Amino acid sequence: MAEAIVSMVLEGFKSLLVNEAKSLRGVSDQFEHAQIELYLMRGYLKDADAKQGDDELVRIWVGIIRDAAYDLEDIIESFVLKVAARRKRSMKLVLKRYACILSEGINRHKIGSEIENIATKLSKLKSSLEGYSIARQIGGSLSATSFERQQDYRLTYSHVVEHHFVELKEEIDLLAENLVKKNYQIVSIWGMGGLGKTTLAKHLNNHKDVRAEFDCFAWVCVTQQFRKEDVWKKILVQLTSDADKDKIEKMETDEIAGELCVLQRKKKCLVVLDDMWTRDAWKSLRAGFPMNEGTGSRVLITTRNKEVVSEAHESVYLHQIRPLNDAESWELFKKIVTFGRDNTNSEDDRKKEKLGEEMLKHCAGSPLAIVVLAGLLARKETVEDWKTVQKNVGAYIGRGTDLESRYKGENSEGTSRVLALSYESLPYHLKPCFLYLGHFPEDREIPMKRLIQLWIAEGFIYSASGELLEDVAYNCLNELVIRCMVQVGHRGSTNKIKSCRLHDLMRDLCLLKAKHENFVHISDSFARATPVSPSGKVRRNVIYLDKIRDILTPPTDAQLRSLLYFTSEYRGVILQGKPIRPRFQDFKLLRVLSLEEFERKVELPSTIGNLVHLRFFSLNGCFVTRFPSSMSKLVCLQTLDLRCLGFGRKRRLRNLHNVIRHLGQLRHLYLPAIWFREAEKRVLPLATLGNLQTLVNVSNYDSGLSDLTGLASLRKMSIVIVKLKYGMKIIDSESIRSNHVQSLSLSLRSSTKVEVLVMILLSCRNIYKLKLQGRIAELPKDLLDYPNLTKIKLYRASCMDEHIKLLEQLPHLKFLTLQGVTLENPILVFSKQGFPCLEFLSISMISQLKEWRVEQGAMNCLRRLQVIWCPQLKEVPDGLRYIGKLEELSIRMPREFCSALRKGGKDFDKIKHVASVNLDSEE
C-alpha cells in the first residue's frame, strides 16, 4: 500500500504546483529534488508491496519509504499554510511587513533543509536497494510472491468435489434451469470469497439435467496472470475427445480462437471459467466464444467481481450467491464436528453445541469459515479447549491454526489467505479506501456520505479530469461493492448506496492488513494495537469508548492525522460530570477530528485554531461548553458538523458568524438547530462559501437566503423558515434561485406565509427529492412540471385533500412517505389513475386516519407498501387486491389489524397475491 501513499502525496504536490507556486519560492529546488526521488521510488513500490509478505527486509524498507512520504507532505503543506497566513496578516499590518518577510525567509531556509534531508533519505534508500539485495528480492523472478503462491493454491479442478457441502437444491435447480431451458449464453455466479461459488459451480456441472443437455465439458481456473492462448488451448483439449495436443500447441492465437468457436457451434458445450477476476480478463477471452449467435453452448463463470461480464444483454444471467442461513450453517458444522460419538459425556456435548452456535455467528454464513472453524474444533477434545477458541474466534478462523503456532499469512489454512487475494488485486488507490473502513466499530452500518467526506479529508481521493471529488469517491465505494469487498447496507430511492458495512471476515482481513501497514491504531478500554512501523509513528488513531464511557488519551505522536471517537451504543443523552478538556495542541498535523457520539460535555480549547490542517471536524451529538473564536483559523476545513446537543451554560452559540466567514474551503456545513443560534445577532456570510455542496439547517433567522444564489455547487439544502418578530424577511424566487440543488428539505415554523413555500420551491426546479415539514397551506401546481422529482416526504406536515390530488398527478413520483401528518379529512382517498409511477408508499403515525380507500387503477406500479401505527385505521383498503405488481407488504399495527391479514382472516383475500408479507403486531 506504500505505492498508494506515495501516489497520493505526488497528486497533492501537483495541486500545490498549480495553486501555490508562489508559496514555494525559495524551496522550489529542494521540493523538485524530493518530488523526483518519490517518482523514482514509486517505480519499485508496486512489486515491493507484493513482496512484503515474503521478506522482512522488504517490509521494513517499504515502511520507511511510506513514513518519509508522509513526513515530506506534512512539512510542505505546513510551510504553505504558514506562508499564506503570514501573507494575509502582512496585508493588515503594512508597517510590520519587513519583519514578516524576514521571519518568512528564516522559515524558508529551515524548511528547505528539512525537505532536502528527506530527499537525501529517499536517495539513500534507493541506493540501499543493491547494498541489502532488496532489488533482487523485489524484482527477482526465481521465487513466486505469496500472492502468486496463493493463486496456485486456489487452482480448481472439476473432478475434485468437496466432501463437506450443504446441498442448496433450490439454488442449484434454478441455475440448472437457466443453463438448460433458458436462452442465457452466460451464467455468472458472483459473490465474496469463501461463499462457495466454486463448490456451487462443481455441483451444477455434475447436475443430471446439465449432463444430459450438453455434449462436452471444459473447466479452467483463470488465474490473474493468465495468457488467453493457454486458456483457449486447455478448453479445446477438454472439449475434443480425440484432441491432438501437439497440433493444438502449434496453433496461432487466432487459429485457436476460430477452432474453439467452430466446435461450440457444432456441439453443445459447457465451459466453466472459474475464479475470473476482471472485466479485461473476459474481454480478452470472449473472442474464443460465439456470443449472440444462438448456439446451444453455454459459459458458466464464477467471480468476485459483479461486473466481470459487463454486457447488459438478455443473454447474460447474473446470480449473486447467498450466505448460508443459520440452519444450513449448523448442518455444515455438524458434518465435520460430530457430537456424542462415544455417548460418554452428554453434558459436555451440550456445552460444546452452545459454544459452537455462538462461534458460528462470526462465520456469518461463509462456508469456508465454517469448514475452517469446524476443522479446528474437531481436533479439540475438552470444553475448555473450545472456550479458548471462542475467546479469539476471529483470529482462529483467519489463520486456520492454533494461535500459539508460528504464523505466516501466506501459509495460512484459514480464511485470510483466500480473502487476501481480493485485497492484493485492488488497484493501489482503492487499498487505503478499503483499510479506512476498519476505523468503524464491528457490525456498524457506515453512512456513505460520511465515509466519502472522511476519504476526501484524508487525501485519498483526487480528480485529474475536474470531476467532483465526491463523485470520484462514490465511484471508489461502488467499485469496492462490485468487487465484493464491501456490502451494501441500504440503497436510496435512486438506487444509490446510502450506507455500507463489512462482512465479519472481511473486517478481520481489513484490521489485519491495517496493522501490517501501520495504517491505524485502534484503542479501547481493554487493549491497544501495537504499531509495527520501524519509526513507530501513529498517523491515525481510533478510540472506542466502552460502556462506562472511559475517556482514553490518544497517543502523543505529533504526526497524528486522524482522531476519531466511537461509542458502542449511542443514546443521544449527555452524561453528567465535569466537561472533558481534550488536549489537541500536540496534534498540529491533524486532518480529521470526530467527536461524534461523545456523550460528554466537551470544552474546546482556545488552541483548537492551531489545527490548521484540519479538513473534517464533527461535533455531532456533543454538548460543547465553549466554542472558541480561534476556529476561524481552520481555513482548510471541508466538512464542519455542528449539530450539537447544546452549547455553553445557556445552550446558546456565539462566534459562529466570525468563524464561518473565514472557512472558504467548506464543502459540507451542518449548522446547529435554530434555537441554539438565538444569541447570534449577525447574518451568517454564506456568500463566501463558494465550494459548498451540503447546507443543513440554514434559516432566514440569521442567514441572507439571497446569498444561496451564488452557491453554484450546492446539491443538498435544508432550510428552516421562521416568522420573525419584526416581520418576514423579503424572499423572492429570483433571490434564492438554485438550479443545482438536488435534495431540498423545508421546515416551516409557526404560520409561515404560503408565498414563502411557493417561492422557494419555484427556485429549485431540478430537485429529485423533497421533504416538507410544518403547516402547508398550498402546494404549487408547478410541481407537475418538475422533470426530476421522484421522491417526496411529508413529515409532521398538514395534509389536505388538495395536496393528495396534486401529489397523485405528479408524473415522475416513485417514492412517497406520509409520516405524522395532520389530515384535513380522516378518510384518505387515492383515486383511479392516481400515482401512475409510484413504486414505494409509507404511511405512518397518522393518528386521525380512520379509513383509506384505493380505487381500482390507482398505484398500478406499486411494489412496496408500509403501514405503521395508524391507531384508528381498521383495515387495509380493498383496492390493494388490484395492484398486481405489489411484492412486499410491511405492517406494524395492533394485533386485531394484523390478524385480519393472516391466512383465514377477513382481509387475507386482499393481499394473498403479495409475495412477501411482514406482520408485526403492536399493542
Secondary structure as UniProt FT lines:
FT   HELIX           2..19
FT   HELIX           22..24
FT   TURN            25..27
FT   HELIX           28..51
FT   TURN            52..54
FT   HELIX           56..92
FT   HELIX           94..96
FT   HELIX           97..131
FT   TURN            132..133
FT   HELIX           134..139
FT   HELIX           146..153
FT   TURN            158..159
FT   HELIX           169..180
FT   STRAND          186..190
FT   TURN            193..194
FT   HELIX           197..205
FT   HELIX           208..213
FT   STRAND          216..221
FT   TURN            224..225
FT   HELIX           228..239
FT   TURN            241..242
FT   HELIX           245..249
FT   HELIX           253..266
FT   STRAND          269..276
FT   HELIX           279..285
FT   HELIX           286..288
FT   TURN            291..292
FT   STRAND          298..303
FT   HELIX           306..308
FT   TURN            314..315
FT   STRAND          316..320
FT   HELIX           326..336
FT   HELIX           346..363
FT   TURN            364..365
FT   HELIX           367..378
FT   HELIX           383..391
FT   HELIX           393..399
FT   TURN            403..404
FT   HELIX           409..411
FT   HELIX           415..424
FT   HELIX           428..430
FT   HELIX           431..436
FT   HELIX           437..439
FT   TURN            442..443
FT   STRAND          446..447
FT   HELIX           448..458
FT   HELIX           469..482
FT   TURN            483..484
FT   STRAND          487..491
FT   TURN            493..494
FT   STRAND          497..501
FT   HELIX           504..516
FT   TURN            517..518
FT   STRAND          521..523
FT   TURN            534..535
FT   STRAND          540..545
FT   TURN            547..548
FT   TURN            558..559
FT   STRAND          562..567
FT   TURN            585..586
FT   TURN            588..589
FT   STRAND          592..594
FT   TURN            596..597
FT   STRAND          601..603
FT   HELIX           606..610
FT   TURN            612..613
FT   STRAND          616..618
FT   TURN            620..621
FT   STRAND          623..626
FT   HELIX           629..633
FT   TURN            635..636
FT   STRAND          639..641
FT   STRAND          646..647
FT   TURN            648..651
FT   HELIX           656..660
FT   TURN            661..662
FT   TURN            664..665
FT   STRAND          668..670
FT   HELIX           674..677
FT   TURN            678..679
FT   HELIX           686..688
FT   TURN            690..691
FT   STRAND          694..699
FT   TURN            700..702
FT   HELIX           705..710
FT   TURN            712..713
FT   STRAND          716..721
FT   TURN            725..726
FT   TURN            733..736
FT   TURN            739..740
FT   STRAND          743..748
FT   HELIX           754..762
FT   TURN            765..766
FT   STRAND          769..774
FT   HELIX           781..785
FT   STRAND          791..799
FT   HELIX           801..807
FT   TURN            808..809
FT   TURN            811..812
FT   STRAND          815..819
FT   STRAND          822..823
FT   STRAND          827..830
FT   TURN            832..833
FT   TURN            836..837
FT   STRAND          840..844
FT   TURN            847..848
FT   STRAND          851..854
FT   TURN            856..861
FT   STRAND          864..868
FT   TURN            871..872
FT   HELIX           878..882
FT   TURN            884..885
FT   STRAND          888..893
FT   HELIX           895..899
FT   TURN            900..901
FT   TURN            903..904
FT   TURN            906..907
FT   HELIX           908..911
FT   TURN            912..913
FT   STRAND          916..921
//
